[in-house]
């Protein structure tokens, strides 16, 4: 049994007990009831029966939770206390859509139709990151397009203070050679994510539109894990890749490569992916994935399986978009989430703090359910998002819709 002290407050302490790959959050002290919601929430919903990685000095529950103990994890706990006790609204995650450039043409590309324009410079992105950290962020994710196509991606990663936030890079893997992985490692990247859409090379490469993507992604992830990065396979579940056989083969593949975590998300209409019933997961699909996660996390060895959308359940944390995270496009548009491609304005004109306050006042982003599935969003807002995607003008200004 290992114990990690992770947070001390006035009259309470929080620690983690780890036995093998099982973990439990423990509170103590005369005022520990103040943080009971935090501890009980982790123990009930964070799938602590199988954490992603444990070593002598730390534990990684999941790529969605900072390493324990660490400065970013203390910021996470502090943010939850601010929300629960003081009813505040700290920003927790920054999604950096670093460039619209990409070598692939994925069938589910969510940024398809992103408006062209002058991309943020290195110094501008650094300012965005600094403003996000000032607002409470403990998680910074570099995405795209394809983030490794930016010459300064390692400089941007290095700019994030590791005592304040974790760094993640989500990539198609085509550029993950020794030189690129070394650059990212020297910059301090902590979490390397590759995207897979099938456990089978031919299906994945066809879906992405580039031959060789599958193997380059897996080989690149292995290079990252050899350098100590936590290795994550991102799997966007759709009706064609979520049958039991493909899920089992995905797990076997990731186990073979020593992957730390399989992170499953749900496909969402937008970009190239049309809003048709046959394009969305069924209740049976959701249940199959849930059982798959439960069963695999009972196996002592092998990758942890997580469902990112699980935490967005209204009864757990609720929708993150505009409530806990923001996305910033390559040209500086600030969105609650790219699953709801509506801009509240450009960072160059407003700054992050002002936009974050405006999001918090909008009625759509006060509801606990995910906005993309909200009937009001589907009826009144999504038609404009679809049109913008077709016309290459994503994201659509939300104030233009509200004024009609």
N, C-alpha and C positions, 0 to 999 in steps of 0.2 A: 504493500500500500504506500503510495506517494501522496504527499499533501503540498499544495501550492497556495501560499498566501497571495491573494490577488487584489484586495481592496480593504482599506480601513477608513471608517468615517467616525463622526462623533457618536460614540456609544455603540458601535457595531463593527464587526469584521466579516469579511467574506473570503472563503477559501474553497479550493477544489480538492476533492479526494479522488485519486485515480488508482484503480486496481486492474492491471493488465491494460485493456482498452476500454474499460468501463469507467465512467466518471460521475461525480455527484457534486453539486454546489452546496456548500454548508454555510449557514449564517450563525453568528454568535454575538453575545454582548447584550447589555440591558435594553438597548433600543433597536435590537435586530429585527423586531416586527415591522419596522419601517421599510425594510428591504425584503420582506418575505415574498412579495409579488415577484421580485427579480429572481430570487433563488428558486421558488416553486415553478416559475415560468421556464427557467432553464431546465430543471429536472424533468418537467412534464413534456416539453415540446422540442428540446434540442437533440433528441435521439442520442442520449449520452450512453446508451448501451454499447456503442462502438464509435469511439472518436477516431479521427483520421490518422493521427500520428502522436506518439508519446516518446520522449527521450528523457535523459536524466534531469534536465533543467526546465522542461516546459511540456505543455500539452497543446495540441491543435485539435479542437473539437471538430471544426469544419472550416472550409475556406470562407464561410460567411461570418465567422466569429474570429476575432484576433487571437493570436497566440496568448497562452496563459502561462506565467504572468507576463505582462507587458504594459507599456504606456498606453497603446491603443485600446487594450482591454479595459484598463482603468477608465479611459474616456467613455467607452461603451457603457460601463456600469454607471458612471456619473450622469450620462445622458438619460438613462432609464430612470434614475432617481429624479432628475429634473422633470421628466414627463409625468411620472406617477405622483410625486409628492408636491411639486411646485407648479404643475400644469403648464410647463413651458414646451417649446417646440424646437429643440436643437436639430440642426442638419447633421445627418449621420454618414451619408455616403455620397461621393461625387463620382459620376460616370463621365469619363473624358472620351468623347467621340473625336479622337485626335485627328482623323483625316477621313475624307470620303473615298479615297483611293483604295482599290482592292484588286487582287488578281483573279478573284473568283466571281462567279455569277450564281450564287446560291438560290435555290427555288423559294426559300422562305426569307430572303433578305429583307430585314425590317427597315433598313435605311435606303432602300430603293426609292428613287425620286427625290433624294435630298438636294436641296437647292444649292447651286454652285455659287462660288464667291471666294473672296480672299480669306484663306484659312488663318486662324490665330497663329501668331508668331511664337517662338520659344518664350520670350519674355512675357507675352500676354498670357500664355498658358500657366506660367509660373505665378502670375498675379491671380488668376482664377483659383489655382490650388491654394495659395496663401489665404484668400478670402474664405474659401471653403473650410480650411482648418480653423480659422477664427470663429466660424459659425458652429464648430463642434465636430466636424468630420473625423472619423477614425478609419475610414475605408476609402481608398482611391483606386478606381479601376480604369485602366487604359484600354480602350476598345477602338472600333473603327466603323466602317472600312477595316483596313488592316493596319494596326498601329506600328508594326515594324517597318512600314514603308516611310515613316518619318525618320529622317536622319538624326533627329535630336531625341528620339524616344528614350534612350538611356539617360540623357540629361534631365528629362522631365521626371523619370522615375527617381533619379537621385535627389531631385529637389524636394521630394516629400520627406519630411522629418519622421524617421522611423519610431521616434518616441511619441508621435502623435497619431500616425495612421499607417495602416498596412498598405502595401502596393500589390496590385494584381494586373496581369496583362493577359488579354483574351485574344488569341491568334488562330489563324487558319493553319499555321505551322510551316508554310512554304519557305519562310526565311530563317527558320530555326536551325542554322548551321552552327558549328563550333564558335565562330567569330561572334555571331549575334548573341548566342547564349552567354558567352563570356562577358560581352558588353553589359548585358542585363544583370548578370551576376555581380559584376564590379559596381554596378549602380545600386545594388542592394535589393533587387526584386525578390519578393518573398513568395509570391504565389503565381505559378505559371499555369494558365488554362489553355487547353486546345479544344477546338470544336469538332465533334464527330457527329455524323448524322446517320450512321449505320455501322454495325460491327464488321461489315464486309467491304473490302476495298473497292470493288467495282461499283457498288451502290453509292458509297460515299463520294467517290470521285465524280460519278455522273451527276449526283445531286449538286455538287459544288462547281461542276463545269471545268475542272482542271485535273488532268491525269497526274497521279503521283502525290496528290495532296494527303491522302490517308497515311501513307508510310512516312512521309516527311514530318507530318504532325506527331506521330508516335515516336519517331526517332528523336525529334527535337525535344519532346517532353522528357524522354529518358535522359537526355543531356542535362536538362534543367534539374531533374531530381538528383542526378549524380553530384550536382553542385550544391545540394541542400534545399533547393526550392520545393515547396509543397506542390505536387503534381495533380492537376485536376482535369478530368475529361468532362466537358460540357456537352450534354446530350439534349437537344430540343426535341421533345416527344411529339410526334404527329401520328395520325391514324395508320400510317404505313410502316412505321418503324418501332411500334410499341407492342407487338405481339410477344408472347412468352418466349418463343425461340430466339428472337433477336435480343431481347433483354438478357436471357441467359448467356448468349454468345458475347454480348457486350461485356458482361461481368467477367467471363473467362478471359477475354482479350485484355481487359484492364488488369486483372490479376496477374496474367503472364508478364505484363510490362511493369509491374510493381507500382501501379497508380495508387495514390493516396485516397482519392475521392472521386466518385462519379456523381456529378451534379446534374439532375434532371430538371428541365424546365418544360413548361407547356407551350406549344405553338400558339401564337396569337395573331389574329387577322391584322394586316397592315403591311405596307411595303408591297412586295410581290405576292404575299400570301392572301388570297381572296377570302372574304367573309362568307364562306359557304359551310353549311352544316357538315358536309362530307370532309371538309378540311380541318375540323375541330375534333378534339378528343371526346369520346363518348364517356358516359358514366362507367361503362365496363372497362374502358382504357384506364381511367383514373384509378379505379379499384385495383386493377392488375398491377399497375405501377406501385401503388401503396403496399400491396402484399409483397411484391418483389423487394421493396426497400426493407420491410420488416423482416423478411426471411434472411436476406443477405447480411443484415446487421446483427443477426444472431450467430453468424459464423465468426469464430475468434480471429481468423486471419483474413487477408484480402482487403480490397478497397471498402471504405465506408460509402454508403449510398445515401444521398440527400435529395430531397425535392425542394427546390427553391420556392416554388409556389405554395408549399405547405405553410410557410411562415406568414404569407400574405392572407391567410384565412382570417376573416373578421373576428373570430373567437380567439385568435392568437395575437398577432401583431397588426393585422389589417394591411391594407394596401400601402406600399412604400412610396408610390409616386406622388410627389408634392407633399408628402407627410414626413418622410424620413430621407429621401434622396432626391437629387436633381441630376439631369443629363445636360451636358453642354455640347452643342454641335461644333463641327470644325470651324464654322464661321461665327460662333459665339451666341447662337440662339439658346435660350435656357428653357428647358422642358421639365415637367414633372416626371416624365418617363417616355421612352420612345414607343411604348405600347399605346400611349395616347399622345400622338405627335402634334401637340399644341404648344406654341411658344408664347411665353409671357413677356418676351422682349429680348433684346440683344444685350449681352454682357458689356459690350463696348460702350453702350449708351446708358445702361442702368446700374451695372455692377451686380454682384451676386446677392448682397444683403437685401437690397430693395426688391429684387425679383422674388426672393424667398418669402419675404413678408407678404407680397401680393398673392402668391400661391396659397398661403395659409388663410387668406381671407376669402378665397373662391369656394363657393358651396360644393362644387364637384369634388374637391379634394379635401373635404372634411368628413366624407362618408367612409366607413371602415372597409366596404367592399372594393375589390379591384375596379378601377374606373373603366377599363376597357369592356367589362361585362355589365356595367351599369346601363339599364334601359334608357335613361336620359341621355347618356353619352352616345349610345348606339343610334338613337333617333335624331338627336339635335346636333351632334358634333362629328361623329364618325364619317358622315357623307362628305364633309369638307376635307377630312384627313385623306380619304380615298381619292378625292379629286386632286388634291395637292400631290399625292404620290404619282398619279398618272401624268400630271403636268410638269413634274420635276420641280415643284415649289415647296416641298416639305421643309420644315413644319409649318402648319397654318397658324396665323395669329389668333389667339383665343378671343381677344377683344373685338375683332371683326365679327365673330359669331355672336357674342354677347350683346352687341349693339343692334342686332337685327330683330 
